[in-house]
Amino acid sequence: MGFGVSGLSRLPPPRLPLTGARLESESSAPERRAIKLVAEAPLITITLHPATVCVNPVFEIRNAPARLSQVILNDSPLPHHEWEWDDRTLWLNLTLREPSSILLALFDARRQETLIWLGKRLRQHGFDNAAVDVG
């Protein structure tokens, strides 16, 4: 599982501002090329500032719900073939040379089903443009 490892991936880790998560106290797992995070919200934004280039970043996310419903890179949904999730580890099949924002939408299945049901009910009652808060 995961994507191929490039020699460039051994460069220093990028600068990493976060919202919805924090760095684990021991924030890297060099043997797995992973940056270790602790989820604190269902929406996590990771802003990568690569020193030179960031190849196939890997994030281990503790306290994350089992389902990662979407990965958004710089305001555009990332196709599923560009990422892999195993309930704790996210592998991205990307090469980043510029500062980039990655938004992760983490939801457990029951919460996701509830939000879908609520959205349908609101539309049934005439609220066509109703936004459901997932926070």
N, C-alpha and C positions, 0 to 999 in steps of 0.2 A: 504494500500500500504506500501511497505517497508518490512523489515525482522524482525524477533523476536529480542527482546532486552534481553541481558544477564546481569546478575548482574556485570560481569566483565567490562561491557561497562562504568561503572561509575568511572573507574580509571582515573588518570590525563591524559589530552590529550597528544598525542605524539609530539615530536619535528617535525617541518614541513617546511623544505626548499622547495621553490616553484620556478618554471619558467612558464611564460605564465599567471600568476595570482598573486594576492597579497591577504594578509589577509584583511578582512573587518575591519574597525576601531574597531567595537565590534566583535571580531573574533569568539565568540562561542555563541551558543544558547543552554544552558544546558537543558532546558525543552524539547528540541527535540534531544539532544545528537549530535548536528551538529556543524561542523567547517564551518564558513562563509568565503567565498572567493569572489573576484571580478575578472572575466575573463578579461585578457588583450590581449589574442592571441587565435587562434583556436586550438592550441596544448598546453595543460597544463600538466606539470610534477609535481607530488606531491611526495616528498620523506618522507616517514613515518619512524620515529625512535621511536618505542614504548618504554615507560619507563619499562614496564613489558610485557603487552599483549594489543593488540588493537582488540576489538571485534566489528564486523559489523560497520565499520566507516561510517559516514554520512557527506556529504558535501553539503552545500547550496551555489550555484554559481550564483552570480548576473552578469548581462551583458552577459550571455552565450547564444549562438544561441540555437534554439529550439531542434536541433538534436544532440544527442551524438552518433556518429557512431561506436566508438570502445573504449574499456577499455583494457589496456595492463598492466599486472602485471609482473614486473621483466622480461621484454622482451618477454612475452608470452601472446597472446590474452586471455582475461578472457571470459569464456562462458557466454552467455547472462543470463542464469539462476542464475548466481552469482552476478548480478547487476540489479538495477532498476533505471530508469531516468524519471522524470516527467516535463521536460523543465526547471527545476531550481534546483532540489534536486537529488543527487546521493546517493543511498544506496548500500553498498557493503556487500555481504554475505561472509565475510572473518574473519578469526582469524589470526592476524599477531603477531609473537613473535620476529621477526628479522627485521632489517632495510629493507624496501621495496620501490620500485619505482613504481608509478602508473601514466601511461600516458593516458590522456583523449583526444580523437580526437573529437572536437566540430565543426560542420559545419552546416550552414543553408542549407536547401534543394536546393535552387537555386545555391549556390556555388558548392555543391556536384555534381549536374547535369552538371554544366559547366565543372568541372574537369573530369568527366567521358567522356563527349563529346570530350574534348581536348585530352584526352588519346587515344580515338578511332581514332581521326583524325591523330594524330602523328603516330600511328601504321599503318594506311592506307598509309602513305607516307614513310614507311620503317624504322621508328624509333621504332623498336621492344622493345628496352630496355629503352625507354624514361621515365624519372621520371618527374612527374608534381609537381612543388613546390606548397604546400598548405599553405605556410606562408604568 
